[in-house]
Amino acid sequence: MPVRIAAVPLALVLLLQSCREPSSPVSLPTADSAAIWRQVFIPPEQCQRCHPDHYREWSISMHAYSVVDPMFHAMNEQGQQRTGGRLGQFCIACHSPAATLLGEAPTGIVRGELSP
């Protein structure tokens, strides 16, 4: 267990060292575009009806847990704190593209549940 605890700060340092300021910030959706994205992003369970094999493979993969992973939330929170919020949506954009497009975490700080 002590090795795991020591690995967390090291992983964060390596992650933050590899991060660059994006050349252009993620634009926040307008009310109209958010409404459109809400129609596009459907719950994954709906995909299961027509694509049971793909759903099963996805549901046990790390992709299915990318937005609910406690390690992601802890690392994102630390990254936000250590950069004074400049990390912005850098992590959220990949871990929850739907939340990014829906404007659920405009500052990159997670409050509550996000769309997958």
N, CA, C and O atoms as CSV, one atom per row, in Angstrom:
chain,resi,resn,atom,element,x,y,z
A,1,MET,N,N,0.806,-1.205,0.000
A,1,MET,CA,C,0.000,0.000,0.000
A,1,MET,C,C,0.849,1.269,0.000
A,1,MET,O,O,0.505,2.207,-0.719
A,2,PRO,N,N,1.964,1.353,0.785
A,2,PRO,CA,C,2.778,2.572,0.768
A,2,PRO,C,C,3.324,2.890,-0.622
A,2,PRO,O,O,3.470,4.060,-0.973
A,3,VAL,N,N,3.628,1.861,-1.417
A,3,VAL,CA,C,4.133,2.097,-2.769
A,3,VAL,C,C,3.064,2.783,-3.610
A,3,VAL,O,O,3.366,3.697,-4.378
A,4,ARG,N,N,1.808,2.341,-3.466
A,4,ARG,CA,C,0.708,2.962,-4.205
A,4,ARG,C,C,0.543,4.425,-3.817
A,4,ARG,O,O,0.360,5.284,-4.679
A,5,ILE,N,N,0.608,4.704,-2.534
A,5,ILE,CA,C,0.439,6.075,-2.062
A,5,ILE,C,C,1.553,6.956,-2.615
A,5,ILE,O,O,1.302,8.091,-3.019
A,6,ALA,N,N,2.765,6.448,-2.636
A,6,ALA,CA,C,3.895,7.215,-3.169
A,6,ALA,C,C,3.780,7.389,-4.675
A,6,ALA,O,O,4.275,8.373,-5.226
A,7,ALA,N,N,3.136,6.450,-5.342
A,7,ALA,CA,C,3.014,6.522,-6.795
A,7,ALA,C,C,2.054,7.620,-7.237
A,7,ALA,O,O,2.211,8.169,-8.328
A,8,VAL,N,N,1.073,7.949,-6.417
A,8,VAL,CA,C,0.076,8.951,-6.795
A,8,VAL,C,C,0.714,10.320,-7.030
A,8,VAL,O,O,0.502,10.902,-8.094
A,9,PRO,N,N,1.493,10.861,-6.074
A,9,PRO,CA,C,2.116,12.164,-6.344
A,9,PRO,C,C,3.077,12.118,-7.533
A,9,PRO,O,O,3.151,13.068,-8.313
A,10,LEU,N,N,3.809,11.013,-7.668
A,10,LEU,CA,C,4.730,10.882,-8.793
A,10,LEU,C,C,3.962,10.900,-10.113
A,10,LEU,O,O,4.366,11.573,-11.061
A,11,ALA,N,N,2.860,10.164,-10.173
A,11,ALA,CA,C,2.052,10.139,-11.391
A,11,ALA,C,C,1.507,11.527,-11.707
A,11,ALA,O,O,1.477,11.937,-12.867
A,12,LEU,N,N,1.077,12.245,-10.678
A,12,LEU,CA,C,0.551,13.595,-10.894
A,12,LEU,C,C,1.637,14.519,-11.428
A,12,LEU,O,O,1.398,15.291,-12.356
A,13,VAL,N,N,2.822,14.441,-10.847
A,13,VAL,CA,C,3.931,15.287,-11.310
A,13,VAL,C,C,4.244,14.984,-12.768
A,13,VAL,O,O,4.406,15.902,-13.573
A,14,LEU,N,N,4.330,13.702,-13.113
A,14,LEU,CA,C,4.628,13.331,-14.499
A,14,LEU,C,C,3.522,13.793,-15.438
A,14,LEU,O,O,3.792,14.281,-16.535
A,15,LEU,N,N,2.286,13.635,-15.003
A,15,LEU,CA,C,1.163,14.061,-15.828
A,15,LEU,C,C,1.197,15.564,-16.058
A,15,LEU,O,O,1.060,16.029,-17.190
A,16,LEU,N,N,1.380,16.316,-14.988
A,16,LEU,CA,C,1.378,17.769,-15.120
A,16,LEU,C,C,2.586,18.272,-15.905
A,16,LEU,O,O,2.497,19.286,-16.597
A,17,GLN,N,N,3.711,17.571,-15.803
A,17,GLN,CA,C,4.887,17.962,-16.574
A,17,GLN,C,C,4.649,17.764,-18.068
A,17,GLN,O,O,5.192,18.495,-18.895
A,18,SER,N,N,3.831,16.769,-18.401
A,18,SER,CA,C,3.589,16.494,-19.816
A,18,SER,C,C,2.482,17.362,-20.390
A,18,SER,O,O,2.281,17.390,-21.604
A,19,CYS,N,N,1.769,18.065,-19.535
A,19,CYS,CA,C,0.661,18.899,-19.995
A,19,CYS,C,C,1.182,20.211,-20.561
A,19,CYS,O,O,2.142,20.795,-20.058
A,20,ARG,N,N,0.535,20.645,-21.598
A,20,ARG,CA,C,0.849,21.948,-22.164
A,20,ARG,C,C,-0.416,22.775,-22.157
A,20,ARG,O,O,-1.527,22.246,-22.138
A,21,GLU,N,N,-0.233,24.054,-22.172
A,21,GLU,CA,C,-1.381,24.937,-22.309
A,21,GLU,C,C,-1.987,24.679,-23.685
A,21,GLU,O,O,-1.256,24.649,-24.675
A,22,PRO,N,N,-3.291,24.493,-23.774
A,22,PRO,CA,C,-3.874,24.302,-25.099
A,22,PRO,C,C,-3.718,25.573,-25.922
A,22,PRO,O,O,-3.752,26.682,-25.389
A,23,SER,N,N,-3.545,25.396,-27.228
A,23,SER,CA,C,-3.352,26.554,-28.092
A,23,SER,C,C,-4.611,27.409,-28.148
A,23,SER,O,O,-4.534,28.624,-28.326
A,24,SER,N,N,-5.754,26.783,-27.999
A,24,SER,CA,C,-6.991,27.551,-27.922
A,24,SER,C,C,-7.882,26.894,-26.882
A,24,SER,O,O,-8.003,25.669,-26.858
A,25,PRO,N,N,-8.504,27.684,-26.028
A,25,PRO,CA,C,-9.331,27.104,-24.974
A,25,PRO,C,C,-10.562,26.414,-25.548
A,25,PRO,O,O,-11.027,26.742,-26.639
A,26,VAL,N,N,-11.075,25.453,-24.791
A,26,VAL,CA,C,-12.295,24.770,-25.197
A,26,VAL,C,C,-13.430,25.775,-25.114
A,26,VAL,O,O,-13.622,26.421,-24.083
A,27,SER,N,N,-14.176,25.905,-26.191
A,27,SER,CA,C,-15.279,26.861,-26.162
A,27,SER,C,C,-16.475,26.220,-25.468
A,27,SER,O,O,-16.802,25.057,-25.702
A,28,LEU,N,N,-17.107,26.991,-24.627
A,28,LEU,CA,C,-18.264,26.495,-23.900
A,28,LEU,C,C,-19.475,26.490,-24.815
A,28,LEU,O,O,-19.624,27.375,-25.657
A,29,PRO,N,N,-20.340,25.500,-24.654
A,29,PRO,CA,C,-21.495,25.421,-25.540
A,29,PRO,C,C,-22.512,26.508,-25.240
A,29,PRO,O,O,-22.632,26.982,-24.110
A,30,THR,N,N,-23.228,26.882,-26.261
A,30,THR,CA,C,-24.348,27.794,-26.058
A,30,THR,C,C,-25.537,26.947,-25.627
A,30,THR,O,O,-25.485,25.719,-25.699
A,31,ALA,N,N,-26.593,27.587,-25.186
A,31,ALA,CA,C,-27.783,26.842,-24.757
A,31,ALA,C,C,-28.306,25.978,-25.898
A,31,ALA,O,O,-28.736,24.846,-25.675
A,32,ASP,N,N,-28.272,26.509,-27.127
A,32,ASP,CA,C,-28.778,25.751,-28.272
A,32,ASP,C,C,-27.911,24.531,-28.565
A,32,ASP,O,O,-28.436,23.445,-28.809
A,33,SER,N,N,-26.585,24.699,-28.544
A,33,SER,CA,C,-25.722,23.558,-28.852
A,33,SER,C,C,-25.805,22.506,-27.752
A,33,SER,O,O,-25.738,21.312,-28.045
A,34,ALA,N,N,-25.950,22.916,-26.502
A,34,ALA,CA,C,-26.093,21.950,-25.410
A,34,ALA,C,C,-27.357,21.119,-25.606
A,34,ALA,O,O,-27.353,19.916,-25.348
A,35,ALA,N,N,-28.428,21.746,-26.056
A,35,ALA,CA,C,-29.675,21.010,-26.297
A,35,ALA,C,C,-29.480,19.977,-27.401
A,35,ALA,O,O,-29.994,18.862,-27.316
A,36,ILE,N,N,-28.741,20.353,-28.431
A,36,ILE,CA,C,-28.473,19.414,-29.527
A,36,ILE,C,C,-27.643,18.241,-29.018
A,36,ILE,O,O,-27.945,17.087,-29.324
A,37,TRP,N,N,-26.593,18.533,-28.237
A,37,TRP,CA,C,-25.744,17.452,-27.729
A,37,TRP,C,C,-26.510,16.526,-26.803
A,37,TRP,O,O,-26.229,15.327,-26.772
A,38,ARG,N,N,-27.474,17.046,-26.045
A,38,ARG,CA,C,-28.273,16.183,-25.162
A,38,ARG,C,C,-29.067,15.165,-25.981
A,38,ARG,O,O,-29.342,14.063,-25.507
A,39,GLN,N,N,-29.432,15.531,-27.197
A,39,GLN,CA,C,-30.150,14.595,-28.060
A,39,GLN,C,C,-29.198,13.576,-28.680
A,39,GLN,O,O,-29.594,12.443,-28.955
A,40,VAL,N,N,-27.949,13.973,-28.899
A,40,VAL,CA,C,-26.971,13.097,-29.541
A,40,VAL,C,C,-26.447,12.046,-28.572
A,40,VAL,O,O,-26.340,10.870,-28.923
A,41,PHE,N,N,-26.120,12.468,-27.355
A,41,PHE,CA,C,-25.552,11.546,-26.377
A,41,PHE,C,C,-26.664,10.806,-25.655
A,41,PHE,O,O,-27.426,11.382,-24.878
A,42,ILE,N,N,-26.733,9.523,-25.933
A,42,ILE,CA,C,-27.754,8.695,-25.290
A,42,ILE,C,C,-27.073,7.826,-24.238
A,42,ILE,O,O,-25.869,7.582,-24.324
A,43,PRO,N,N,-27.818,7.363,-23.258
A,43,PRO,CA,C,-27.219,6.475,-22.253
A,43,PRO,C,C,-26.674,5.208,-22.922
A,43,PRO,O,O,-27.308,4.671,-23.830
A,44,PRO,N,N,-25.524,4.733,-22.489
A,44,PRO,CA,C,-24.915,3.561,-23.122
A,44,PRO,C,C,-25.813,2.327,-23.100
A,44,PRO,O,O,-25.707,1.464,-23.971
A,45,GLU,N,N,-26.685,2.244,-22.117
A,45,GLU,CA,C,-27.576,1.087,-22.035
A,45,GLU,C,C,-28.484,0.988,-23.263
A,45,GLU,O,O,-28.906,-0.106,-23.634
A,46,GLN,N,N,-28.780,2.112,-23.885
A,46,GLN,CA,C,-29.603,2.083,-25.094
A,46,GLN,C,C,-28.849,1.443,-26.258
A,46,GLN,O,O,-29.460,0.835,-27.137
A,47,CYS,N,N,-27.542,1.577,-26.264
A,47,CYS,CA,C,-26.728,0.968,-27.324
A,47,CYS,C,C,-26.744,-0.557,-27.210
A,47,CYS,O,O,-26.618,-1.274,-28.203
A,48,GLN,N,N,-26.901,-1.027,-25.981
A,48,GLN,CA,C,-26.842,-2.459,-25.703
A,48,GLN,C,C,-27.888,-3.241,-26.499
A,48,GLN,O,O,-27.643,-4.381,-26.895
A,49,ARG,N,N,-29.032,-2.643,-26.729
A,49,ARG,CA,C,-30.111,-3.351,-27.435
A,49,ARG,C,C,-29.669,-3.862,-28.806
A,49,ARG,O,O,-29.950,-5.002,-29.173
A,50,CYS,N,N,-28.984,-3.015,-29.548
A,50,CYS,CA,C,-28.572,-3.385,-30.906
A,50,CYS,C,C,-27.137,-3.896,-30.982
A,50,CYS,O,O,-26.764,-4.590,-31.928
A,51,HIS,N,N,-26.344,-3.548,-29.986
A,51,HIS,CA,C,-24.917,-3.890,-30.012
A,51,HIS,C,C,-24.505,-4.578,-28.712
A,51,HIS,O,O,-23.654,-4.058,-27.990
A,52,PRO,N,N,-25.093,-5.741,-28.396
A,52,PRO,CA,C,-24.818,-6.370,-27.098
A,52,PRO,C,C,-23.352,-6.743,-26.887
A,52,PRO,O,O,-22.837,-6.596,-25.779
A,53,ASP,N,N,-22.677,-7.218,-27.923
A,53,ASP,CA,C,-21.267,-7.601,-27.760
A,53,ASP,C,C,-20.385,-6.384,-27.501
A,53,ASP,O,O,-19.527,-6.404,-26.619
A,54,HIS,N,N,-20.604,-5.326,-28.276
A,54,HIS,CA,C,-19.817,-4.105,-28.078
A,54,HIS,C,C,-20.078,-3.520,-26.690
A,54,HIS,O,O,-19.156,-3.083,-26.000
A,55,TYR,N,N,-21.346,-3.521,-26.298
A,55,TYR,CA,C,-21.692,-2.983,-24.977
A,55,TYR,C,C,-21.010,-3.786,-23.869
A,55,TYR,O,O,-20.452,-3.211,-22.934
A,56,ARG,N,N,-21.058,-5.112,-23.977
A,56,ARG,CA,C,-20.443,-5.965,-22.958
A,56,ARG,C,C,-18.944,-5.680,-22.863
A,56,ARG,O,O,-18.403,-5.534,-21.767
A,57,GLU,N,N,-18.279,-5.604,-24.014
A,57,GLU,CA,C,-16.839,-5.319,-24.012
A,57,GLU,C,C,-16.559,-3.951,-23.393
A,57,GLU,O,O,-15.638,-3.804,-22.589
A,58,TRP,N,N,-17.354,-2.956,-23.768
A,58,TRP,CA,C,-17.165,-1.608,-23.232
A,58,TRP,C,C,-17.433,-1.579,-21.729
A,58,TRP,O,O,-16.682,-0.964,-20.972
A,59,SER,N,N,-18.511,-2.248,-21.298
A,59,SER,CA,C,-18.949,-2.139,-19.905
A,59,SER,C,C,-17.937,-2.679,-18.899
A,59,SER,O,O,-17.981,-2.310,-17.726
A,60,ILE,N,N,-17.034,-3.539,-19.337
A,60,ILE,CA,C,-16.015,-4.054,-18.418
A,60,ILE,C,C,-14.643,-3.426,-18.685
A,60,ILE,O,O,-13.632,-3.847,-18.122
A,61,SER,N,N,-14.629,-2.418,-19.549
A,61,SER,CA,C,-13.360,-1.761,-19.878
A,61,SER,C,C,-13.151,-0.521,-19.009
A,61,SER,O,O,-14.075,-0.050,-18.345
A,62,MET,N,N,-11.936,-0.009,-19.024
A,62,MET,CA,C,-11.630,1.225,-18.298
A,62,MET,C,C,-12.400,2.411,-18.883
A,62,MET,O,O,-12.666,3.384,-18.178
A,63,HIS,N,N,-12.759,2.336,-20.164
A,63,HIS,CA,C,-13.507,3.436,-20.773
A,63,HIS,C,C,-14.849,3.649,-20.077
A,63,HIS,O,O,-15.300,4.783,-19.918
A,64,ALA,N,N,-15.475,2.562,-19.667
A,64,ALA,CA,C,-16.774,2.673,-19.006
A,64,ALA,C,C,-16.665,3.384,-17.662
A,64,ALA,O,O,-17.642,3.953,-17.174
A,65,TYR,N,N,-15.485,3.351,-17.072
A,65,TYR,CA,C,-15.300,3.922,-15.735
A,65,TYR,C,C,-14.484,5.207,-15.738
A,65,TYR,O,O,-14.149,5.728,-14.674
A,66,SER,N,N,-14.162,5.721,-16.913
A,66,SER,CA,C,-13.248,6.863,-16.989
A,66,SER,C,C,-13.755,8.096,-16.253
A,66,SER,O,O,-12.955,8.882,-15.745
A,67,VAL,N,N,-15.053,8.276,-16.188
A,67,VAL,CA,C,-15.586,9.473,-15.535
A,67,VAL,C,C,-15.991,9.219,-14.082
A,67,VAL,O,O,-16.208,10.169,-13.330
A,68,VAL,N,N,-16.096,7.970,-13.682
A,68,VAL,CA,C,-16.483,7.666,-12.298
A,68,VAL,C,C,-15.312,7.144,-11.474
A,68,VAL,O,O,-15.464,6.878,-10.282
A,69,ASP,N,N,-14.166,6.998,-12.089
A,69,ASP,CA,C,-12.976,6.484,-11.413
A,69,ASP,C,C,-12.534,7.437,-10.303
A,69,ASP,O,O,-12.254,8.605,-10.575
A,70,PRO,N,N,-12.466,6.963,-9.059
A,70,PRO,CA,C,-12.056,7.840,-7.960
A,70,PRO,C,C,-10.641,8.396,-8.147
A,70,PRO,O,O,-10.351,9.510,-7.708
A,71,MET,N,N,-9.768,7.634,-8.788
A,71,MET,CA,C,-8.408,8.124,-9.035
A,71,MET,C,C,-8.450,9.320,-9.990
A,71,MET,O,O,-7.732,10.299,-9.792
A,72,PHE,N,N,-9.282,9.240,-11.012
A,72,PHE,CA,C,-9.428,10.371,-11.933
A,72,PHE,C,C,-9.882,11.612,-11.175
A,72,PHE,O,O,-9.316,12.692,-11.348
A,73,HIS,N,N,-10.902,11.458,-10.336
A,73,HIS,CA,C,-11.419,12.613,-9.594
A,73,HIS,C,C,-10.355,13.195,-8.661
A,73,HIS,O,O,-10.217,14.413,-8.555
A,74,ALA,N,N,-9.607,12.320,-7.987
A,74,ALA,CA,C,-8.562,12.794,-7.075
A,74,ALA,C,C,-7.450,13.511,-7.838
A,74,ALA,O,O,-6.986,14.570,-7.416
A,75,MET,N,N,-7.024,12.935,-8.956
A,75,MET,CA,C,-5.944,13.544,-9.738
A,75,MET,C,C,-6.404,14.859,-10.368
A,75,MET,O,O,-5.647,15.829,-10.401
A,76,ASN,N,N,-7.631,14.895,-10.863
A,76,ASN,CA,C,-8.146,16.130,-11.453
A,76,ASN,C,C,-8.233,17.226,-10.394
A,76,ASN,O,O,-7.869,18.375,-10.647
A,77,GLU,N,N,-8.715,16.865,-9.218
A,77,GLU,CA,C,-8.821,17.850,-8.140
A,77,GLU,C,C,-7.439,18.382,-7.745
A,77,GLU,O,O,-7.260,19.587,-7.565
A,78,GLN,N,N,-6.471,17.480,-7.612
A,78,GLN,CA,C,-5.110,17.920,-7.274
A,78,GLN,C,C,-4.532,18.792,-8.378
A,78,GLN,O,O,-3.905,19.817,-8.108
A,79,GLY,N,N,-4.746,18.384,-9.615
A,79,GLY,CA,C,-4.245,19.164,-10.743
A,79,GLY,C,C,-4.849,20.556,-10.775
A,79,GLY,O,O,-4.153,21.535,-11.045
A,80,GLN,N,N,-6.143,20.644,-10.498
A,80,GLN,CA,C,-6.811,21.949,-10.472
A,80,GLN,C,C,-6.235,22.818,-9.355
A,80,GLN,O,O,-5.976,24.006,-9.549
A,81,GLN,N,N,-6.039,22.209,-8.183
A,81,GLN,CA,C,-5.502,22.962,-7.048
A,81,GLN,C,C,-4.074,23.427,-7.318
A,81,GLN,O,O,-3.734,24.582,-7.061
A,82,ARG,N,N,-3.252,22.539,-7.829
A,82,ARG,CA,C,-1.834,22.867,-8.031
A,82,ARG,C,C,-1.609,23.864,-9.160
A,82,ARG,O,O,-0.581,24.541,-9.197
A,83,THR,N,N,-2.558,23.956,-10.074
A,83,THR,CA,C,-2.397,24.912,-11.177
A,83,THR,C,C,-3.269,26.145,-10.979
A,83,THR,O,O,-3.354,26.996,-11.865
A,84,GLY,N,N,-3.907,26.243,-9.835
A,84,GLY,CA,C,-4.790,27.381,-9.598
A,84,GLY,C,C,-5.952,27.423,-10.580
A,84,GLY,O,O,-6.445,28.496,-10.926
A,85,GLY,N,N,-6.389,26.242,-11.028
A,85,GLY,CA,C,-7.512,26.155,-11.954
A,85,GLY,C,C,-7.124,26.282,-13.419
A,85,GLY,O,O,-7.979,26.150,-14.295
A,86,ARG,N,N,-5.841,26.537,-13.702
A,86,ARG,CA,C,-5.411,26.692,-15.099
A,86,ARG,C,C,-5.497,25.387,-15.884
A,86,ARG,O,O,-5.494,25.402,-17.115
A,87,LEU,N,N,-5.573,24.267,-15.184
A,87,LEU,CA,C,-5.721,22.982,-15.861
A,87,LEU,C,C,-7.029,22.958,-16.650
A,87,LEU,O,O,-7.132,22.308,-17.691
A,88,GLY,N,N,-8.020,23.674,-16.136
A,88,GLY,CA,C,-9.292,23.816,-16.851
A,88,GLY,C,C,-9.906,22.482,-17.230
A,88,GLY,O,O,-9.985,21.571,-16.406
A,89,GLN,N,N,-10.339,22.368,-18.466
A,89,GLN,CA,C,-11.023,21.171,-18.947
A,89,GLN,C,C,-10.079,20.151,-19.570
A,89,GLN,O,O,-10.526,19.227,-20.250
A,90,PHE,N,N,-8.788,20.309,-19.344
A,90,PHE,CA,C,-7.808,19.424,-19.967
A,90,PHE,C,C,-8.139,17.953,-19.717
A,90,PHE,O,O,-8.119,17.156,-20.654
A,91,CYS,N,N,-8.439,17.582,-18.487
A,91,CYS,CA,C,-8.721,16.178,-18.152
A,91,CYS,C,C,-10.158,15.792,-18.504
A,91,CYS,O,O,-10.407,14.720,-19.056
A,92,ILE,N,N,-11.087,16.672,-18.179
A,92,ILE,CA,C,-12.509,16.402,-18.406
A,92,ILE,C,C,-12.800,16.160,-19.883
A,92,ILE,O,O,-13.643,15.329,-20.220
A,93,ALA,N,N,-12.115,16.873,-20.757
A,93,ALA,CA,C,-12.394,16.772,-22.194
A,93,ALA,C,C,-12.259,15.344,-22.712
A,93,ALA,O,O,-13.001,14.946,-23.610
A,94,CYS,N,N,-11.327,14.565,-22.164
A,94,CYS,CA,C,-11.178,13.166,-22.592
A,94,CYS,C,C,-11.969,12.209,-21.709
A,94,CYS,O,O,-12.570,11.255,-22.202
A,95,HIS,N,N,-11.967,12.463,-20.406
A,95,HIS,CA,C,-12.660,11.555,-19.496
A,95,HIS,C,C,-14.171,11.652,-19.637
A,95,HIS,O,O,-14.878,10.684,-19.358
A,96,SER,N,N,-14.673,12.787,-20.059
A,96,SER,CA,C,-16.112,12.947,-20.257
A,96,SER,C,C,-16.386,13.954,-21.368
A,96,SER,O,O,-16.765,15.095,-21.102
A,97,PRO,N,N,-16.191,13.524,-22.619
A,97,PRO,CA,C,-16.446,14.448,-23.726
A,97,PRO,C,C,-17.876,14.981,-23.722
A,97,PRO,O,O,-18.110,16.140,-24.064
A,98,ALA,N,N,-18.821,14.145,-23.339
A,98,ALA,CA,C,-20.214,14.599,-23.307
A,98,ALA,C,C,-20.383,15.719,-22.293
A,98,ALA,O,O,-21.048,16.714,-22.579
A,99,ALA,N,N,-19.795,15.573,-21.120
A,99,ALA,CA,C,-19.901,16.622,-20.098
A,99,ALA,C,C,-19.268,17.914,-20.588
A,99,ALA,O,O,-19.765,19.003,-20.302
A,100,THR,N,N,-18.173,17.794,-21.324
A,100,THR,CA,C,-17.512,18.981,-21.869
A,100,THR,C,C,-18.434,19.682,-22.855
A,100,THR,O,O,-18.633,20.894,-22.777
A,101,LEU,N,N,-18.991,18.917,-23.779
A,101,LEU,CA,C,-19.862,19.505,-24.795
A,101,LEU,C,C,-21.177,20.019,-24.211
A,101,LEU,O,O,-21.783,20.943,-24.752
A,102,LEU,N,N,-21.612,19.418,-23.110
A,102,LEU,CA,C,-22.859,19.848,-22.474
A,102,LEU,C,C,-22.637,20.972,-21.466
A,102,LEU,O,O,-23.594,21.497,-20.897
A,103,GLY,N,N,-21.382,21.339,-21.247
A,103,GLY,CA,C,-21.087,22.423,-20.316
A,103,GLY,C,C,-21.299,22.054,-18.862
A,103,GLY,O,O,-21.576,22.925,-18.037
A,104,GLU,N,N,-21.171,20.763,-18.530
A,104,GLU,CA,C,-21.409,20.311,-17.159
A,104,GLU,C,C,-20.254,20.633,-16.214
A,104,GLU,O,O,-20.439,20.655,-14.998
A,105,ALA,N,N,-19.084,20.880,-16.752
A,105,ALA,CA,C,-17.918,21.202,-15.922
A,105,ALA,C,C,-17.097,22.271,-16.640
A,105,ALA,O,O,-15.965,22.012,-17.048
A,106,PRO,N,N,-17.661,23.472,-16.797
A,106,PRO,CA,C,-16.986,24.494,-17.606
A,106,PRO,C,C,-15.604,24.887,-17.102
A,106,PRO,O,O,-14.761,25.314,-17.890
A,107,THR,N,N,-15.362,24.752,-15.811
A,107,THR,CA,C,-14.048,25.113,-15.282
A,107,THR,C,C,-13.137,23.904,-15.151
A,107,THR,O,O,-11.967,24.043,-14.794
A,108,GLY,N,N,-13.667,22.710,-15.440
A,108,GLY,CA,C,-12.885,21.495,-15.271
A,108,GLY,C,C,-13.003,20.915,-13.881
A,108,GLY,O,O,-12.511,19.818,-13.618
A,109,ILE,N,N,-13.651,21.642,-12.988
A,109,ILE,CA,C,-13.840,21.164,-11.621
A,109,ILE,C,C,-15.140,20.371,-11.575
A,109,ILE,O,O,-16.200,20.866,-11.959
A,110,VAL,N,N,-15.041,19.145,-11.102
A,110,VAL,CA,C,-16.180,18.235,-11.099
A,110,VAL,C,C,-17.003,18.433,-9.837
A,110,VAL,O,O,-16.485,18.340,-8.724
A,111,ARG,N,N,-18.264,18.700,-10.016
A,111,ARG,CA,C,-19.217,18.814,-8.906
A,111,ARG,C,C,-20.383,17.886,-9.223
A,111,ARG,O,O,-21.237,18.222,-10.044
A,112,GLY,N,N,-20.425,16.747,-8.592
A,112,GLY,CA,C,-21.504,15.802,-8.850
A,112,GLY,C,C,-21.200,14.909,-10.034
A,112,GLY,O,O,-20.050,14.788,-10.457
A,113,GLU,N,N,-22.237,14.287,-10.566
A,113,GLU,CA,C,-22.071,13.343,-11.664
A,113,GLU,C,C,-21.934,14.060,-12.996
A,113,GLU,O,O,-22.500,15.132,-13.210
A,114,LEU,N,N,-21.172,13.444,-13.880
A,114,LEU,CA,C,-20.997,13.960,-15.233
A,114,LEU,C,C,-21.531,12.943,-16.223
A,114,LEU,O,O,-21.615,11.752,-15.924
A,115,SER,N,N,-21.889,13.418,-17.397
A,115,SER,CA,C,-22.269,12.503,-18.466
A,115,SER,C,C,-21.030,11.746,-18.911
A,115,SER,O,O,-19.929,12.297,-18.879
A,116,PRO,N,N,-21.187,10.484,-19.330
A,116,PRO,CA,C,-20.015,9.700,-19.772
A,116,PRO,C,C,-19.411,10.253,-21.049
A,116,PRO,O,O,-18.426,9.713,-21.551
